Amino acid sequence: MFGKKFYGFFNKFKLEKYIWKPWQNGTLIDDITVIDDIAPKDRTDGYEVQKYFNEFSNKDIFGWKIAASNKAGQEHIGAQSPLAGVLLEEKKNNYNESIKLLPNQMLVAEVEFIFKMKHDLDFNKSNYSEQDTLLIIESLYAGIELPDSRFLNFTKVGEANLIADNACANQFILGPKLSDDWKNKNLKDQKVSISVNDEISEHGLGENVLGSPILALKWLLNELLEFKIPLKKGHFVSTGTVTKPIPIKKGDIVKADYSDLGNFQISLN
């Protein structure tokens, strides 16, 4: 199907057993050798594994995320460069809903800039420029990601496996639409913070995600373009954590603050 023998009809079921089902039930792979015969060898293979997630899910893709878009994120998961992952509708919550904290070994929250797409990704392009990137944006949203990995020792499995692990995607909370004043700003200078119970807090600037949220989105567009992965009108793209990930637990109230652009909070149950 994908030109690699370990992605044939039979091993689709191994992918479901060792990658998809652990994600659904919260179990962890503590011995990475169990997936040796289906393990991706490079980024291309990793993204081929991701193509199965929409098939395994009972709901659709609602967008994409960038993992490891700054040094803090790279150190957190043991990556050397950014990674793209699928955001699934079944793992999405809206900020005004009760948020049930699912099994999660990382137990951190990340505050992110989220762009809604105005157009499909254009495969006739050879590259997306910064200007092209601005033109594909419909609007800007707030968001919080609660990432996780299916690997117990996720910092040691390597980038190809992390991509197959869906770039540590897990729960995602889509926040409110932010003020359109962002169009008159350079988002690299935008101050953002995340706090838990009004006590512990982390602070950052938009420049922490690959230089700016716009440049982070540009990276994602070109990554999907290179690997021929669709991005559709109406999809959302989360550009990575602006601050250090902040520890969370059930019962916490987590607030994301984008200064003059807006803010929101969630309760974890």
PLY file of the C-alpha trace (Angstrom):
ply
format ascii 1.0
element vertex 269
property float x
property float y
property float z
element edge 268
property int vertex1
property int vertex2
end_header
0.00 0.00 0.00
2.77 2.44 0.93
5.65 0.66 -0.80
7.19 -0.61 2.44
6.70 -4.25 3.37
5.96 -3.47 7.03
2.99 -1.30 6.01
1.26 -4.12 4.13
-2.19 -5.51 4.92
-1.03 -7.81 7.73
1.13 -5.30 9.60
-1.63 -2.73 9.60
-2.98 -4.77 12.50
0.36 -4.57 14.31
0.29 -0.80 13.97
-3.18 -0.80 15.46
-2.09 -3.09 18.30
1.16 -1.42 19.25
0.56 2.25 18.40
-3.16 3.00 18.15
-4.64 0.88 20.94
-2.07 1.94 23.58
-2.99 5.54 22.72
-6.67 4.77 23.30
-6.34 2.84 26.56
-3.41 4.68 28.12
-0.94 1.78 28.18
2.74 2.32 27.41
5.31 0.53 25.29
8.23 -0.11 27.63
10.15 -2.35 25.23
10.60 -0.66 21.87
11.90 -3.87 20.28
8.32 -5.19 20.12
7.73 -2.91 17.13
11.03 -3.61 15.35
9.37 -5.14 12.29
7.00 -2.19 11.81
9.17 0.60 13.19
9.74 3.54 10.82
13.29 3.99 9.60
13.03 7.69 8.76
10.66 10.67 8.67
8.96 9.41 5.50
8.08 6.12 7.17
6.91 7.94 10.29
4.43 10.03 8.32
3.21 6.93 6.48
2.29 5.43 9.87
0.31 8.58 10.70
-1.86 8.05 7.62
-3.49 5.12 9.39
-4.70 7.17 12.37
-7.65 8.67 10.54
-8.61 5.16 9.41
-8.37 3.77 12.95
-10.31 6.69 14.42
-14.09 6.88 14.32
-13.89 10.61 13.68
-12.11 12.91 11.26
-8.90 14.92 11.31
-9.45 18.49 12.45
-5.90 19.70 11.90
-2.19 19.40 12.57
0.25 20.19 15.34
3.93 20.98 15.52
5.97 19.28 18.22
9.45 20.38 19.25
9.09 23.84 17.76
11.50 25.28 20.32
14.40 24.14 22.49
12.17 23.49 25.51
9.89 21.27 23.44
12.81 19.47 21.82
14.38 18.77 25.19
11.03 17.58 26.55
10.67 14.79 23.98
14.28 14.21 22.91
13.93 15.57 19.36
16.49 17.51 17.33
14.05 19.25 15.01
10.30 20.03 14.69
7.82 17.21 13.98
4.29 17.27 12.56
1.39 15.33 14.05
-2.30 14.77 13.28
-4.98 16.38 15.46
-7.99 14.09 15.64
-11.54 15.24 16.32
-11.99 12.49 18.91
-9.18 13.96 21.02
-10.44 17.55 20.78
-12.33 19.48 23.44
-13.70 22.98 23.25
-12.64 25.31 26.04
-16.19 25.83 27.34
-16.67 22.08 27.90
-15.81 20.00 30.94
-12.36 18.53 30.23
-11.81 14.97 31.38
-8.09 14.36 31.83
-7.36 11.07 30.08
-4.51 8.71 31.10
-1.31 10.66 30.52
2.28 10.00 31.59
3.59 13.46 30.67
0.96 15.40 32.63
1.84 18.81 31.24
-0.08 21.57 29.47
1.22 23.69 26.61
-0.11 27.08 25.49
-0.14 27.52 21.71
-1.12 29.79 18.82
-3.68 28.08 16.56
-4.35 29.12 12.97
-7.52 28.24 11.05
-6.92 27.63 7.34
-8.66 29.71 4.69
-7.57 27.44 1.80
-6.36 23.91 1.09
-2.63 23.29 0.88
-1.64 23.94 -2.74
0.41 21.06 -4.12
1.16 23.08 -7.24
3.53 25.17 -5.16
7.14 24.16 -4.73
7.45 26.11 -1.49
5.45 28.34 0.82
6.94 31.77 1.49
6.08 33.88 4.52
3.69 35.91 2.36
2.04 32.72 1.06
1.65 31.63 4.66
-0.15 34.81 5.67
-2.58 34.37 2.77
-3.63 30.87 3.84
-4.71 32.04 7.33
-8.39 32.69 8.03
-8.14 33.47 11.74
-6.13 33.01 14.94
-7.27 31.00 17.96
-6.02 30.25 21.44
-5.36 26.66 22.45
-3.91 24.30 25.03
-2.37 20.94 24.23
-2.05 18.08 26.72
0.59 15.99 24.90
1.58 12.42 25.64
3.56 9.52 24.20
2.85 5.85 23.73
6.49 5.12 24.62
7.59 4.89 28.25
11.06 6.21 27.41
9.93 8.68 24.75
13.07 10.82 25.01
15.17 7.93 23.70
13.19 6.47 20.78
14.30 8.89 18.04
12.50 11.20 15.63
11.10 8.57 13.26
9.39 6.74 16.12
8.18 10.03 17.61
6.51 10.89 14.29
4.89 7.43 14.22
3.85 8.22 17.80
1.94 11.12 16.19
4.45 13.69 17.44
3.19 13.11 21.00
-0.33 14.30 20.14
-2.98 13.50 22.69
-5.73 15.78 24.03
-6.24 19.20 22.52
-8.39 22.05 23.77
-9.44 24.60 21.16
-9.78 27.99 22.80
-11.64 31.10 21.65
-10.90 33.05 18.51
-8.37 35.75 19.37
-8.66 39.41 18.46
-8.09 40.25 14.80
-5.61 42.86 16.05
-3.00 40.13 15.62
-2.91 41.10 11.93
-1.44 44.46 12.93
1.22 42.92 15.15
4.40 40.94 14.81
3.42 37.81 16.70
7.03 37.04 17.53
6.80 39.80 20.15
3.45 38.69 21.59
3.62 37.90 25.31
1.93 34.66 26.36
1.62 32.92 29.71
0.11 29.77 31.14
-0.76 29.27 34.80
-2.17 26.55 37.03
-4.51 27.48 39.88
-3.23 31.07 39.70
-0.01 29.88 41.33
2.52 28.19 39.08
3.08 30.01 35.80
5.30 30.02 32.74
5.87 32.95 30.38
7.09 33.23 26.80
7.07 35.15 23.54
5.79 34.21 20.11
9.38 34.07 18.87
9.84 30.89 20.90
8.13 28.84 18.18
10.59 28.72 15.28
11.08 32.49 15.37
7.36 33.35 15.28
4.00 31.55 14.98
3.86 32.61 11.31
7.26 31.03 10.62
6.18 27.92 12.52
3.09 27.64 10.31
5.31 28.17 7.26
7.48 25.25 8.41
4.40 23.03 8.79
3.05 23.93 5.34
6.35 23.07 3.70
6.74 19.87 5.73
3.31 18.67 4.57
4.08 19.81 1.04
7.33 17.83 0.98
5.66 14.64 2.19
2.51 15.18 0.07
0.19 15.29 3.07
-3.12 17.19 2.61
-4.15 20.18 4.70
-7.72 21.31 4.13
-9.66 24.54 4.32
-11.13 24.76 7.83
-8.37 22.69 9.42
-6.55 24.10 12.44
-2.78 24.17 12.88
-1.25 24.37 16.36
2.21 25.90 16.15
3.83 24.54 19.30
4.31 25.51 22.92
5.26 29.14 23.50
6.43 28.49 27.07
7.94 25.61 28.96
5.34 22.85 29.45
3.64 23.27 32.84
2.79 20.34 35.16
-0.91 19.52 35.62
-3.19 17.08 37.46
-6.89 16.38 37.84
-8.71 19.20 39.57
-6.44 21.92 38.21
-7.63 25.13 36.59
-5.33 26.05 33.72
-5.35 29.56 32.27
-3.82 30.63 28.95
-3.22 34.37 28.56
-2.32 36.03 25.25
-2.07 39.56 26.70
-4.21 42.03 24.72
-5.35 39.37 22.23
-7.43 37.38 24.71
-7.38 34.59 27.29
-9.31 31.54 28.48
-9.21 28.87 31.14
-10.13 25.22 31.49
-10.90 22.91 34.41
-9.43 19.41 34.35
-11.65 16.70 35.82
0 1
1 2
2 3
3 4
4 5
5 6
6 7
7 8
8 9
9 10
10 11
11 12
12 13
13 14
14 15
15 16
16 17
17 18
18 19
19 20
20 21
21 22
22 23
23 24
24 25
25 26
26 27
27 28
28 29
29 30
30 31
31 32
32 33
33 34
34 35
35 36
36 37
37 38
38 39
39 40
40 41
41 42
42 43
43 44
44 45
45 46
46 47
47 48
48 49
49 50
50 51
51 52
52 53
53 54
54 55
55 56
56 57
57 58
58 59
59 60
60 61
61 62
62 63
63 64
64 65
65 66
66 67
67 68
68 69
69 70
70 71
71 72
72 73
73 74
74 75
75 76
76 77
77 78
78 79
79 80
80 81
81 82
82 83
83 84
84 85
85 86
86 87
87 88
88 89
89 90
90 91
91 92
92 93
93 94
94 95
95 96
96 97
97 98
98 99
99 100
100 101
101 102
102 103
103 104
104 105
105 106
106 107
107 108
108 109
109 110
110 111
111 112
112 113
113 114
114 115
115 116
116 117
117 118
118 119
119 120
120 121
121 122
122 123
123 124
124 125
125 126
126 127
127 128
128 129
129 130
130 131
131 132
132 133
133 134
134 135
135 136
136 137
137 138
138 139
139 140
140 141
141 142
142 143
143 144
144 145
145 146
146 147
147 148
148 149
149 150
150 151
151 152
152 153
153 154
154 155
155 156
156 157
157 158
158 159
159 160
160 161
161 162
162 163
163 164
164 165
165 166
166 167
167 168
168 169
169 170
170 171
171 172
172 173
173 174
174 175
175 176
176 177
177 178
178 179
179 180
180 181
181 182
182 183
183 184
184 185
185 186
186 187
187 188
188 189
189 190
190 191
191 192
192 193
193 194
194 195
195 196
196 197
197 198
198 199
199 200
200 201
201 202
202 203
203 204
204 205
205 206
206 207
207 208
208 209
209 210
210 211
211 212
212 213
213 214
214 215
215 216
216 217
217 218
218 219
219 220
220 221
221 222
222 223
223 224
224 225
225 226
226 227
227 228
228 229
229 230
230 231
231 232
232 233
233 234
234 235
235 236
236 237
237 238
238 239
239 240
240 241
241 242
242 243
243 244
244 245
245 246
246 247
247 248
248 249
249 250
250 251
251 252
252 253
253 254
254 255
255 256
256 257
257 258
258 259
259 260
260 261
261 262
262 263
263 264
264 265
265 266
266 267
267 268
